[in-house]
Amino acid sequence: MPCISFISRGLCGLPRTEDLPHYLDIDFDAVSRTLVLTSFHHEPPESQYWNEQMEPYGNLTNIEVGVLTPEKSTEPEELSMGGLLVVAGQDKEPNPTRFSFPSRHHTAPGSTFLAIFPPPTGLHPTLRLSFPSSSIPPPAPACGLHAYLTLPSSLFVDKYQLSSRNFLASKNLRAIRALSGETDLEAPDWVIRNWGSALLLELAPPTTRQARASSGSSDGPWSAEIPLHLRYLPPKAGAIAEIDVPWPVIFWACPAEEGTKMNVNPFDRVNLGYESLFGPRTMFYHLQPKPMDEGGRLVEQLKVPVMDSEGTKWVESGTVGAILLGTLWVVWKLLRVLLRERREQTGQATEKEKEKKAQ
């Protein structure tokens, strides 16, 4: 936010905090040597409508203002916008316009999923992804169903466990496609410096024959399970720690058709997440989450047993006392051995002296 405030006020002349954009993208084209600043406001700063006055700055400034709304596209992989465009200082009247461009992200129609942690969770919780129908039609035959998880530092994935094909098949998983972040299997949570880890998994939806064999119907529900593991957490009052785990993103990743110009979409924000794990000509069809609670919160909460910080004082003093008693016991045993050896040596010397005197 300080960077956005500095650029918006210094370069764009926005004096008020409420005028600042909600996000600001900076892009530089090395070929044309052009710096592009894109700011986004998802609502007007003060009222329910936009009231902006824009004037050109000098002869080299070209300000084009457009009022566009989404329209129905003729192609399923494209987005269409229509409305009015006007160039400030040149056009006397707005010009009607309509244009289409390919989009990387789409909604998979009629496809939903549910994410839960079946109880009891314990120290090795399992994230279950449930789908209402096993006959989820892929947008194209070459598409793959993926799940992208962002895990907090208190949870981690055992990549060695997920390297077994038989184990993956039993969980309706196909393979790990990417894993980044904190992957240490032994480190406790208090030594983890980063926020957590990110995991990209390819799911293995059952075929029609498999679905019919398991449920007796080719259109029954199915689920995939992702095993997770908890790190050792610091003590807390009450002996229970709560961990928030966001729902994963479920999507089909499909290669785009030949000739599709993916770089002409003005609304694309690429290489910000899992997009960078795929090729530049990949299209994503997202399954819609369907939470069970009324609030629609896409976060699962885990209650983890930890050491009670209120009852650790006697544990610390007891541990110190046990160590001290153990040390004294070891010292006493060593002293007894040394005293015994000295006594034996003294007794042997006395006997030798008596033998000499007797001779």
C-alpha positions in Angstrom: 0.0 0.0 0.0 2.8 2.6 0.6 4.2 1.9 -2.9 0.7 2.4 -4.4 0.2 5.6 -2.4 3.6 7.0 -3.5 3.0 6.2 -7.3 -0.6 7.3 -7.3 0.1 10.6 -5.6 3.4 11.4 -7.2 2.7 10.4 -10.8 -1.1 10.5 -11.0 -1.8 13.4 -8.8 -4.3 11.7 -6.4 -4.2 13.7 -3.2 -6.8 11.8 -1.2 -6.5 8.3 0.3 -10.0 7.3 -0.9 -8.9 8.0 -4.5 -6.1 5.4 -4.4 -6.6 2.3 -6.5 -7.3 -1.1 -5.0 -4.4 -2.6 -7.0 -1.8 -1.2 -9.3 0.1 -3.1 -12.1 3.4 -1.9 -13.5 4.5 -3.3 -16.9 7.5 -2.3 -19.0 7.8 -3.3 -22.7 11.5 -3.5 -23.5 10.9 -3.6 -27.3 8.8 -0.4 -27.5 10.3 1.1 -24.3 6.9 1.7 -23.0 5.9 1.9 -19.3 2.3 0.9 -18.6 0.6 1.7 -15.3 -2.8 0.0 -14.8 -4.9 0.9 -11.8 -8.1 -0.8 -10.7 -11.0 0.6 -8.7 -13.8 -1.8 -8.0 -16.1 0.9 -6.7 -16.4 4.8 -6.9 -14.5 6.6 -4.2 -17.5 8.5 -2.7 -20.8 8.0 -4.4 -22.6 5.2 -6.3 -21.5 6.5 -9.7 -18.4 7.7 -11.4 -17.9 11.4 -11.7 -14.4 12.0 -13.2 -13.1 15.0 -15.2 -10.1 14.1 -17.4 -8.1 16.6 -19.5 -5.1 16.0 -21.8 -1.7 17.2 -20.5 0.1 18.8 -23.4 0.2 17.7 -27.1 1.7 14.3 -26.4 -1.0 13.1 -24.1 -3.8 10.9 -25.5 -6.6 10.1 -23.1 -9.2 7.6 -24.2 -12.2 7.0 -22.0 -14.5 4.0 -22.5 -17.7 2.9 -20.9 -17.9 -0.9 -21.6 -20.2 -3.7 -20.4 -19.8 -7.5 -20.9 -21.7 -8.9 -23.9 -22.5 -12.4 -25.0 -19.6 -13.8 -27.0 -19.8 -15.9 -30.1 -16.9 -18.1 -29.1 -16.9 -20.0 -25.7 -13.2 -19.2 -25.0 -13.6 -15.5 -25.6 -14.9 -12.4 -23.8 -16.8 -9.7 -25.5 -17.1 -6.1 -24.4 -19.4 -3.4 -25.9 -20.0 0.3 -25.2 -18.8 3.7 -26.1 -15.3 5.2 -26.5 -14.2 8.8 -26.7 -10.8 10.5 -27.1 -10.6 13.5 -24.8 -10.1 16.7 -26.8 -10.7 15.1 -30.2 -14.0 13.4 -30.4 -17.2 15.5 -30.1 -19.4 12.5 -29.6 -18.7 9.0 -28.2 -18.1 6.3 -30.7 -19.9 2.9 -30.3 -17.5 -0.1 -30.2 -17.5 -3.8 -29.7 -14.5 -6.1 -29.5 -13.7 -9.7 -28.4 -10.5 -11.3 -27.0 -9.5 -14.7 -25.7 -9.6 -15.2 -21.9 -7.5 -17.6 -19.9 -10.1 -18.1 -17.1 -13.6 -19.4 -17.5 -16.2 -21.1 -15.3 -16.9 -24.8 -15.8 -20.7 -24.9 -16.2 -22.5 -27.1 -13.7 -19.4 -28.2 -11.8 -19.1 -27.7 -8.1 -17.0 -29.2 -5.3 -16.9 -29.3 -1.5 -13.8 -29.3 0.7 -13.8 -30.7 4.3 -11.6 -32.3 6.9 -13.4 -35.5 8.0 -13.2 -36.0 11.8 -11.2 -37.1 13.7 -8.4 -34.9 12.2 -5.6 -35.7 14.7 -2.1 -34.7 13.7 -2.4 -36.1 10.2 -5.6 -34.5 8.8 -6.9 -35.4 5.4 -8.5 -32.9 3.0 -11.4 -34.5 1.2 -12.6 -32.9 -2.1 -16.1 -34.1 -2.9 -17.7 -33.8 -6.3 -21.5 -34.4 -6.8 -21.0 -36.2 -10.1 -18.3 -38.6 -11.4 -19.2 -37.7 -15.0 -17.7 -34.2 -14.9 -17.2 -33.5 -18.6 -13.8 -32.0 -19.4 -13.9 -29.0 -21.7 -11.6 -30.9 -24.1 -10.1 -34.4 -24.2 -6.6 -33.0 -23.5 -7.7 -31.2 -20.3 -6.5 -32.3 -16.8 -8.3 -31.7 -13.5 -6.0 -29.9 -11.0 -6.1 -28.7 -7.4 -4.0 -25.8 -6.2 -3.5 -25.5 -2.4 -1.9 -22.8 -0.3 -1.0 -24.3 3.0 -0.1 -22.3 6.2 3.2 -22.9 7.8 1.6 -25.2 10.4 0.7 -27.8 7.7 2.9 -29.5 5.2 2.8 -32.2 2.5 5.0 -35.3 2.5 6.2 -35.4 -1.1 7.7 -38.9 -0.6 4.4 -40.2 0.5 2.7 -38.8 -2.6 5.4 -40.3 -4.9 3.8 -43.8 -4.8 1.5 -44.6 -7.7 -0.5 -47.1 -5.8 -1.1 -44.7 -2.9 -2.0 -41.9 -5.3 -4.5 -44.1 -7.1 -6.2 -45.1 -3.9 -6.8 -41.4 -3.2 -8.0 -40.5 -6.7 -4.8 -38.5 -7.3 -2.5 -38.6 -10.3 0.7 -36.8 -9.5 2.3 -33.8 -7.9 2.9 -31.2 -10.5 4.5 -28.5 -8.4 5.5 -28.0 -4.7 7.2 -24.9 -3.4 7.7 -23.2 0.0 8.5 -24.9 3.3 8.8 -28.6 2.7 10.9 -29.6 5.7 9.3 -32.7 7.2 10.9 -32.4 10.7 10.9 -28.7 11.5 8.5 -27.4 14.1 6.3 -24.4 13.3 8.2 -21.9 15.4 11.4 -22.2 13.2 9.5 -21.8 9.9 10.2 -18.3 8.6 8.1 -18.2 5.4 4.3 -18.2 5.3 3.9 -21.9 4.2 3.8 -23.9 1.0 2.0 -24.2 -2.3 1.0 -27.5 -3.9 -0.3 -28.2 -7.4 -1.9 -31.7 -7.7 -3.5 -33.3 -10.7 -6.6 -35.3 -9.7 -7.7 -38.6 -11.3 -11.5 -38.5 -11.9 -12.9 -42.0 -12.2 -13.8 -43.3 -15.6 -17.4 -44.3 -16.4 -16.5 -48.0 -15.8 -14.8 -47.3 -12.5 -17.8 -45.1 -11.3 -20.3 -47.8 -12.2 -18.3 -50.5 -10.5 -17.9 -48.5 -7.2 -21.4 -47.0 -6.9 -23.5 -48.9 -9.4 -24.1 -45.8 -11.4 -22.0 -43.9 -13.9 -23.1 -40.5 -12.5 -22.6 -41.0 -8.8 -20.5 -38.7 -6.4 -16.8 -39.2 -6.0 -14.1 -37.7 -3.9 -10.3 -37.2 -3.8 -8.3 -37.2 -0.6 -5.1 -35.2 0.1 -3.1 -36.3 3.1 -1.6 -33.5 5.2 0.6 -33.4 8.3 0.7 -30.9 11.2 3.9 -29.5 12.6 4.7 -29.2 16.3 3.0 -26.0 17.4 4.0 -23.7 20.3 2.2 -24.0 23.6 -1.1 -22.1 24.0 -3.5 -21.4 26.9 -6.3 -23.9 26.8 -4.2 -26.6 25.0 -6.1 -26.0 21.7 -4.8 -24.1 18.7 -7.0 -23.1 15.7 -5.6 -23.2 12.2 -7.4 -21.7 9.2 -6.9 -23.6 6.0 -8.2 -22.0 2.8 -10.1 -24.0 0.2 -8.1 -25.1 -2.8 -8.7 -23.9 -6.3 -10.1 -26.6 -8.6 -9.8 -26.2 -12.3 -9.4 -27.9 -15.7 -6.2 -26.9 -17.4 -6.6 -27.1 -21.2 -4.2 -26.2 -24.1 -5.6 -23.4 -26.3 -6.4 -24.0 -29.9 -3.9 -23.1 -32.6 -4.0 -19.5 -33.7 -5.5 -18.2 -30.4 -3.7 -14.9 -29.5 -3.6 -15.1 -25.7 -1.6 -11.9 -25.3 -4.3 -9.5 -26.5 -6.5 -9.6 -23.3 -6.2 -6.2 -21.6 -7.6 -7.7 -18.3 -5.1 -10.5 -18.0 -2.8 -10.5 -14.9 -0.5 -13.4 -15.6 2.3 -15.1 -13.6 0.8 -14.1 -10.2 0.1 -17.7 -9.0 -0.4 -21.1 -10.5 -0.6 -19.6 -14.0 3.2 -19.6 -14.1 3.2 -23.4 -13.6 1.6 -23.9 -17.0 2.4 -22.9 -20.5 1.5 -19.4 -21.9 -1.2 -21.0 -24.1 -3.2 -22.7 -21.3 -6.8 -22.0 -20.5 -8.4 -22.6 -17.1 -12.0 -23.7 -16.4 -12.8 -23.3 -12.8 -15.1 -25.4 -10.7 -17.3 -23.4 -8.3 -16.9 -24.0 -4.5 -20.1 -25.0 -2.7 -19.6 -24.4 1.1 -22.0 -26.0 3.6 -22.3 -23.0 5.9 -24.6 -20.1 5.2 -21.9 -17.5 5.4 -20.1 -19.0 2.4 -16.7 -18.9 4.1 -14.2 -20.8 2.0 -11.9 -21.6 4.9 -11.8 -24.7 7.0 -10.8 -24.5 10.6 -8.8 -27.2 12.4 -8.6 -27.5 16.2 -5.2 -28.9 17.1 -4.1 -30.2 20.6 -1.0 -28.5 21.9 0.7 -28.1 25.2 -1.2 -26.0 27.7 1.0 -22.9 28.4 -0.8 -22.4 31.7 0.3 -25.8 33.0 3.9 -25.7 31.7 5.4 -24.1 34.8 5.4 -27.3 36.9 6.6 -29.2 33.8 9.6 -26.9 33.5 10.4 -27.0 37.2 9.8 -30.8 37.3 12.0 -31.3 34.3 14.8 -29.2 35.9 14.4 -31.1 39.2 14.5 -34.5 37.4 17.7 -33.5 35.5 19.2 -32.3 38.8 18.4 -35.4 40.7 19.6 -37.6 37.8 22.9 -35.7 37.7 23.3 -36.0 41.5 22.6 -39.7 41.3 25.2 -40.2 38.5 27.8 -38.2 40.5 27.0 -40.2 43.6 27.5 -43.5 41.7 30.8 -42.3 40.4 31.9 -41.2 43.8 31.0 -44.6 45.3 33.1 -46.3 42.6 36.1 -44.0 43.3 35.8 -44.5 47.0 35.6 -48.3 46.6 38.7 -48.3 44.5 40.6 -46.2 47.0 39.5 -48.5 49.8 40.6 -51.6 47.9 44.0 -49.9 47.1 44.5 -48.9 50.7 43.6 -52.4 51.9 46.0 -54.0 49.5 48.8 -51.6 50.6 48.1 -52.4 54.3 48.3 -56.2 53.7 51.6 -55.8 51.9 53.0 -53.8 54.8 51.8 -56.5 57.2 53.5 -59.2 55.1 56.7 -57.3 55.1 56.7 -56.9 58.8 55.9 -60.6 59.3 58.9 -61.6 57.2 
